[in-house]
Amino acid sequence: MSEVDSPLPFVAPPSLTATAVRGTLISCRDDPFLADPEAAFTCEPDGLVICQDGKILAVGAYDKVKDQLPPDCDITNYSGCLISPGFIDAHVHYAQIPVIGTHAEGLLDWLGKYTYPAEQELADENVAAHLAALFCDELLRNGTTSAAVFCTVHAHSVDTLFTEAKRRNMRLIAGKVLMDRNAPHAICDTAKSGYDESKALIDRWHGRGRALYAITPRFAGTSTPEQLEMAGALWKEHPDVFMQTHIAESRDEVAWVRQLYPDHDSYLDIYDRYGLIGRRTLLAHGVHLGETELYRCHKAGAALAHCPSSNLFLGSGLFRLRNAKHVQRPVEVGLGSDIGAGTSFSLLAAMGEAYKVAQLNRAAISAIEAFFLATLGGARALALDDRIGMLQPGHEADLVVLDPHATPLLAARNRQTESVRDTLSVLMTLGDPRAVRATYVAGRLHRLTPARRGRMVRPRGQ
């Protein structure tokens, strides 16, 4: 056994199936919104994670775990860094990379002016492949190892994304968007074609390697009752897949959907009546859900993706996180970047935005609670907490190494911190991709592919 200490991450030779990393280990083992935060969060100041064949073989204090190292397994020493489970992005659109940061008056304006034109570009498979590769690398550059992703209406947009994720051995949930009205004809399918293409994609990808499929109606405003009925039938036929959509993101959207579905009791009731609410349902936003809807999510096991950057950028509203996590009917909540209305791939940045939204709601959250949303909370929201989101033997070995001294400002600020919790608070507030020292996917250090040269894809007419 040998140990290396280098400013650059150690890269295991291709022949090795075992890797090990040493540093300060941080992980959640329970929900700090509901349990004692001190007991829910764990920290091992000098810890060791041993990974073999894509899984965590052993984890714990260095002195107690080092004897379990496989033969010829070197240790990468990240002294002074925090080693965490890889971040989990609960809601993101890879096709929207070209329109990040474009001005819009609100959600519906954003969709019409920027989102739909951008998604039309993915009719070209080369565009889809370029964006999928860029997207996967940006996730990993930011320490995000798993994500729930909206593709576009084009079936090949799913194929290209899963192909790029497979090359990096990433755990992704993704699906073809279902959308058969109130959008440009070029990106509309039909209830029947959406069903057929989704079914074929499930057969082709779900459960193959680390790929998981999600039935993906964009939202009730762009699907007819017939399409939602077909989506419900498809989920009934394939109950082990996921279901993701948007809900109650902005007040204008809620009012519009109410006009389209006047016979339903609530926004959630639309999806519920078509059999689309249950465990492995992931609802993006939920900013304007009422008490009855939150209670139904709790009872059904449906989860919410909190996307604070996007909600602030579009002025959609302030998600009431503590209300969603109310102890009498807690709802699982993950954290989403929601690229491209969201303005950063970084879940450290999303943690900071969630903190600010909570402050504006006069219901402050701690760095530990925000960290939970990006790790174990995201895993629970995605019903994947049996395999990701924790530093635990048997879990998939997806890790992110955070350097609290990655920039001069971080280094200066962290000289004043007195605990790991303080350090995590500073990373939540000031952290960005530079704080990500290394990302491990299934136990292997990820090497970013060289930057691809070429013109950024621009939506037609922009």
C-alpha positions in Angstrom: 0.0 0.0 0.0 1.3 3.5 -0.9 -0.1 6.9 -0.3 0.3 9.9 -2.7 -0.2 13.5 -1.8 -0.4 15.8 -4.8 -2.1 19.0 -5.9 -3.6 17.1 -8.8 -6.1 14.3 -8.4 -4.7 10.8 -8.6 -5.9 8.9 -11.7 -6.2 5.2 -11.2 -4.6 3.1 -14.0 -7.3 1.4 -16.2 -6.2 -2.0 -14.9 -7.3 -1.2 -11.3 -10.8 -2.0 -10.2 -10.2 -0.7 -6.6 -9.6 2.9 -5.6 -9.4 4.6 -2.2 -9.7 8.3 -1.1 -8.8 9.8 2.2 -10.0 13.1 3.7 -12.8 14.6 5.8 -15.9 12.5 5.1 -19.3 14.2 5.3 -22.7 12.5 4.7 -26.3 12.6 5.9 -27.8 9.4 7.3 -31.3 10.9 8.0 -33.4 13.9 7.2 -32.3 16.9 9.3 -35.7 18.6 8.6 -37.4 15.8 10.6 -34.7 14.3 12.8 -32.1 15.8 15.1 -29.7 17.5 12.8 -26.7 16.5 14.9 -27.6 12.9 14.5 -28.7 13.2 10.9 -25.3 14.5 9.7 -22.0 12.6 10.1 -18.4 13.8 9.8 -15.3 11.7 10.0 -12.3 14.2 10.2 -9.7 11.6 8.9 -11.7 9.2 6.9 -11.2 6.6 4.1 -13.5 5.4 1.4 -12.6 2.2 -0.4 -14.3 1.6 -3.7 -14.3 -1.7 -5.7 -16.2 -2.6 -8.9 -18.2 0.6 -8.7 -19.4 0.2 -5.2 -18.3 1.4 -1.8 -16.5 -1.5 -0.2 -15.7 0.2 3.1 -15.9 3.6 4.7 -15.0 5.0 8.0 -12.1 6.3 10.1 -8.8 5.8 8.4 -7.2 3.8 11.2 -10.2 1.5 11.3 -10.7 0.9 7.6 -7.2 0.9 6.1 -6.7 -2.8 6.8 -9.6 -3.6 4.4 -7.7 -2.1 1.4 -7.4 -4.6 -1.5 -3.9 -5.6 -2.6 -2.1 -2.9 -4.7 -4.8 -0.3 -4.0 -3.3 3.1 -3.7 -4.9 5.9 -1.6 -5.4 9.4 -3.0 -5.0 11.8 -0.1 -7.3 14.8 -0.2 -6.1 16.3 3.0 -8.0 19.5 3.9 -10.9 18.6 1.6 -14.4 17.3 2.2 -15.4 14.1 0.6 -19.2 13.8 0.0 -21.6 11.6 -1.8 -21.9 12.9 -5.4 -24.5 15.6 -5.8 -27.9 14.7 -7.2 -29.7 17.1 -9.5 -33.4 16.4 -9.2 -34.6 18.5 -12.2 -32.7 19.7 -15.3 -33.1 20.2 -19.1 -30.1 19.4 -21.2 -31.5 20.9 -24.4 -31.8 24.3 -22.8 -28.0 24.9 -22.4 -28.0 27.4 -25.3 -30.6 29.7 -23.7 -29.2 30.0 -20.2 -29.5 33.5 -18.9 -31.8 34.9 -21.6 -34.2 37.6 -20.4 -37.9 36.7 -20.2 -41.0 38.2 -18.5 -41.9 34.9 -16.9 -42.4 31.2 -17.3 -44.8 31.2 -20.2 -42.9 34.0 -22.0 -39.7 32.0 -21.5 -41.2 28.9 -23.0 -42.5 30.6 -26.1 -39.5 32.8 -26.9 -36.6 30.7 -26.0 -37.3 27.1 -24.8 -39.3 25.8 -27.7 -37.0 27.3 -30.4 -34.0 25.8 -28.6 -35.6 22.4 -28.4 -36.4 22.4 -32.1 -32.7 22.5 -32.8 -32.4 19.0 -31.4 -34.2 17.6 -34.4 -30.6 17.5 -35.7 -29.0 14.5 -34.0 -25.5 16.1 -34.2 -26.8 19.0 -32.1 -28.3 16.6 -29.6 -25.1 14.7 -29.4 -23.0 17.8 -28.9 -25.3 19.2 -26.1 -25.5 15.8 -24.4 -21.7 15.5 -24.2 -21.4 19.1 -22.9 -24.2 18.5 -20.4 -22.7 15.4 -18.9 -19.3 17.0 -18.5 -20.8 20.1 -16.9 -22.6 18.0 -14.4 -19.5 16.2 -13.4 -17.4 19.4 -13.5 -19.8 20.6 -10.8 -19.7 17.4 -8.7 -23.1 16.2 -9.9 -23.0 12.5 -10.5 -26.8 11.7 -10.9 -29.7 13.7 -12.4 -33.3 13.5 -13.5 -33.3 15.0 -17.0 -35.9 16.2 -19.4 -34.9 15.5 -23.0 -37.0 16.8 -25.9 -39.8 15.4 -28.0 -37.3 13.7 -30.3 -36.7 10.1 -29.3 -33.0 10.3 -30.4 -32.5 13.1 -27.8 -32.9 10.3 -25.2 -30.6 7.9 -27.1 -27.8 10.5 -27.3 -28.1 11.5 -23.7 -28.0 7.9 -22.4 -25.1 7.1 -24.8 -23.0 9.9 -23.3 -24.0 9.0 -19.8 -23.0 5.4 -20.5 -19.6 6.5 -21.6 -19.1 8.2 -18.2 -20.9 5.4 -16.3 -23.3 8.0 -14.8 -26.6 7.3 -13.0 -29.2 9.2 -15.0 -33.0 9.2 -15.1 -34.3 10.7 -18.4 -37.2 10.6 -20.8 -38.6 11.9 -24.0 -40.9 14.9 -23.5 -44.6 14.2 -24.2 -46.2 17.3 -25.7 -49.2 17.3 -28.1 -50.7 20.8 -27.9 -49.9 24.4 -27.2 -46.4 24.3 -28.6 -44.9 24.7 -32.1 -45.9 21.8 -34.4 -42.3 20.9 -35.0 -41.9 19.8 -31.4 -45.3 18.2 -30.8 -46.0 14.5 -30.9 -49.4 12.8 -30.6 -50.8 10.7 -27.8 -50.2 7.6 -29.8 -46.7 8.4 -31.1 -45.6 9.6 -27.7 -46.8 6.3 -26.2 -45.1 4.2 -28.9 -41.8 6.1 -28.8 -41.6 6.1 -25.0 -42.4 2.4 -24.8 -39.6 1.7 -27.3 -37.2 3.8 -25.3 -38.1 2.0 -22.1 -37.3 -1.3 -23.7 -34.1 0.0 -25.1 -32.7 1.8 -22.0 -34.5 1.3 -18.7 -32.3 -0.7 -16.3 -29.5 -1.1 -18.8 -26.3 -0.2 -17.0 -27.1 2.8 -14.9 -29.8 4.2 -17.2 -33.3 4.6 -15.8 -36.3 5.8 -17.8 -38.9 8.4 -16.9 -42.2 8.9 -18.6 -42.1 12.7 -19.1 -45.2 14.8 -20.0 -43.8 18.3 -20.0 -46.8 19.7 -18.0 -50.6 19.6 -18.1 -50.7 22.7 -20.3 -49.0 21.0 -23.2 -50.6 17.6 -23.0 -54.2 16.7 -24.0 -56.2 14.5 -21.7 -55.7 11.7 -24.2 -51.9 12.0 -23.9 -52.0 12.0 -20.1 -54.3 8.9 -20.3 -51.8 7.2 -22.5 -48.9 8.2 -20.2 -50.9 6.7 -17.2 -51.5 3.5 -19.2 -47.8 3.3 -20.1 -46.8 3.6 -16.4 -49.2 0.9 -15.5 -47.6 -1.4 -18.0 -44.1 -0.5 -16.7 -44.5 0.3 -13.0 -40.8 0.2 -12.3 -40.0 3.3 -14.4 -40.2 6.9 -13.2 -42.7 9.7 -14.0 -41.6 13.3 -14.1 -43.3 16.5 -15.0 -43.8 20.2 -13.9 -46.4 21.5 -11.6 -47.5 24.8 -10.1 -44.4 26.7 -11.1 -46.0 30.2 -11.6 -49.3 31.7 -10.8 -50.0 32.5 -14.5 -49.3 28.8 -15.4 -51.6 27.6 -12.6 -54.5 29.9 -13.8 -54.0 28.8 -17.5 -54.0 25.1 -16.6 -57.1 25.6 -14.5 -58.8 26.9 -17.7 -57.6 23.9 -19.7 -58.8 21.4 -17.0 -61.9 23.0 -15.4 -63.3 19.8 -14.1 -60.4 19.0 -11.8 -60.1 19.9 -8.2 -56.5 21.0 -8.4 -53.4 21.0 -10.5 -52.2 17.8 -8.8 -55.6 16.2 -9.3 -55.1 16.3 -13.1 -52.1 14.0 -12.9 -53.6 12.0 -10.1 -56.8 11.1 -12.1 -54.6 9.8 -14.9 -52.6 7.5 -12.6 -49.5 9.6 -12.6 -49.0 10.2 -8.9 -47.1 7.7 -6.9 -43.7 6.6 -5.6 -41.1 7.5 -8.3 -43.2 10.5 -9.4 -41.0 13.6 -9.4 -42.8 16.9 -9.7 -40.7 19.9 -10.6 -41.2 23.2 -8.7 -44.5 22.9 -6.8 -44.2 26.5 -5.7 -47.9 27.1 -5.6 -49.3 23.8 -4.3 -51.9 23.9 -1.7 -52.2 21.9 1.5 -54.5 19.2 0.0 -52.0 18.7 -2.8 -49.0 18.4 -0.4 -50.9 15.9 1.7 -51.6 13.8 -1.4 -47.9 13.9 -2.3 -47.0 12.7 1.2 -49.6 9.9 1.1 -48.6 8.7 -2.4 -44.8 9.1 -2.0 -44.5 11.6 -4.8 -41.6 14.0 -4.5 -40.9 17.6 -5.4 -37.8 19.1 -7.0 -37.0 22.5 -5.5 -35.4 24.7 -8.2 -34.6 28.0 -6.5 -32.3 29.5 -9.1 -35.0 29.1 -11.8 -37.8 30.3 -9.6 -35.9 33.5 -8.8 -34.7 34.1 -12.4 -38.2 33.8 -13.8 -39.9 35.4 -10.8 -42.1 32.3 -10.4 -42.4 32.6 -6.6 -40.8 31.4 -3.4 -41.0 27.7 -2.6 -41.9 27.1 1.0 -39.5 24.4 1.8 -40.2 24.1 5.5 -43.9 23.8 4.7 -43.3 21.0 2.3 -41.2 19.2 4.9 -43.8 19.7 7.7 -43.5 16.9 10.2 -47.2 16.0 10.1 -47.1 15.2 6.3 -43.5 15.5 5.1 -42.9 15.4 1.3 -39.6 14.2 -0.1 -37.8 17.1 -1.7 -34.7 17.2 -3.9 -32.7 20.1 -5.3 -32.7 21.0 -9.0 -30.6 23.2 -11.1 -33.4 23.5 -13.7 -31.0 24.5 -16.5 -31.7 26.5 -18.5 -34.0 28.9 -16.5 -31.7 28.0 -13.7 -28.4 29.9 -14.2 -25.8 27.4 -12.8 -25.1 23.7 -13.0 -23.6 24.0 -9.5 -25.6 22.5 -6.7 -23.4 24.4 -4.3 -24.9 27.5 -5.9 -28.4 26.0 -5.7 -27.9 25.3 -2.0 -27.1 29.0 -1.6 -30.2 30.0 -3.6 -32.4 27.7 -1.5 -31.0 29.4 1.6 -31.9 32.8 0.3 -35.4 31.7 -0.7 -35.9 30.3 2.8 -34.7 33.6 4.3 -37.3 35.5 2.2 -39.9 33.1 3.5 -38.8 33.8 7.1 -38.1 30.1 7.5 -34.3 29.8 7.5 -32.5 26.6 6.7 -29.0 25.5 7.7 -26.2 24.4 5.5 -26.7 20.8 6.7 -30.3 20.9 5.5 -29.3 22.4 2.2 -26.6 19.7 1.8 -29.1 17.0 2.6 -31.3 18.2 -0.3 -28.4 17.9 -2.7 -27.4 14.4 -1.5 -29.6 12.0 0.5 -32.7 14.2 0.0 -32.3 14.0 -3.7 -31.7 10.2 -3.5 -34.9 9.8 -1.5 -36.8 12.1 -3.9 -35.7 9.9 -6.8 -36.4 6.7 -4.8 -32.7 5.7 -5.2 -31.6 6.1 -1.6 -30.9 2.3 -1.6 -27.9 2.9 -3.9 -26.8 6.6 -4.0 -26.8 9.7 -1.7 -24.8 8.3 1.2 -21.3 7.2 2.1 -22.2 3.7 3.0 -20.9 0.2 2.1 -22.8 -1.3 -0.8 -23.8 2.0 -2.2 -22.6 3.1 -5.7 -19.3 4.9 -5.4 -20.2 8.3 -6.7 -18.2 10.9 -4.8 -17.4 14.6 -4.9 -14.3 16.1 -3.3 -14.8 19.7 -2.2 -11.8 22.0 -1.6 -12.7 24.7 1.0 -9.5 26.6 -0.1 -10.0 26.5 -3.8 -10.0 30.2 -4.3 -8.3 33.0 -2.4 -11.6 34.2 -1.0 -12.7 30.7 0.1 -9.3 30.2 1.7 -9.5 33.6 3.6 -13.0 33.0 4.7 -12.4 29.4 5.9 -9.5 30.5 8.1 -12.3 31.9 10.3 -14.4 28.7 10.5 -14.5 26.6 13.6 -16.3 23.5 12.4 -17.0 21.4 9.3 -20.6 22.8 9.5 -19.2 26.3 9.3 -17.0 25.3 6.3 -20.0 23.8 4.6 -22.0 27.0 5.1 -19.2 29.0 3.5 -19.1 26.6 0.5 -22.9 26.9 0.2 -22.5 30.7 0.1 -19.3 31.2 -1.9 -18.7 27.9 -3.6 -18.7 27.4 -7.4 -17.2 24.8 -9.8 -13.7 25.8 -8.7 -14.4 24.2 -5.3 -14.9 20.8 -6.9 -11.5 19.2 -6.6 -12.5 15.9 -8.0 -15.5 13.9 -9.1 -15.6 10.1 -8.9 -18.2 8.1 -10.9 -18.7 4.5 -9.8 -15.4 4.7 -8.0 -13.3 6.0 -10.8 -12.0 9.5 -11.1 -13.7 11.3 -14.0 -11.5 12.8 -16.6 -13.2 15.6 -18.5 -13.1 15.2 -22.3 -11.3 18.0 -24.1 -13.5 21.1 -24.9 -15.3 20.7 -28.2 -14.7 23.6 -30.6 -17.6 25.0 -32.5 -20.3 27.6 -32.5 -22.8 27.5 -29.7 -26.2 26.3 -31.0 -28.6 29.2 -31.2 -32.4 28.9 -31.4 -33.8 30.0 -34.8 -34.9 33.6 -34.8 -32.7 34.7 -31.9 
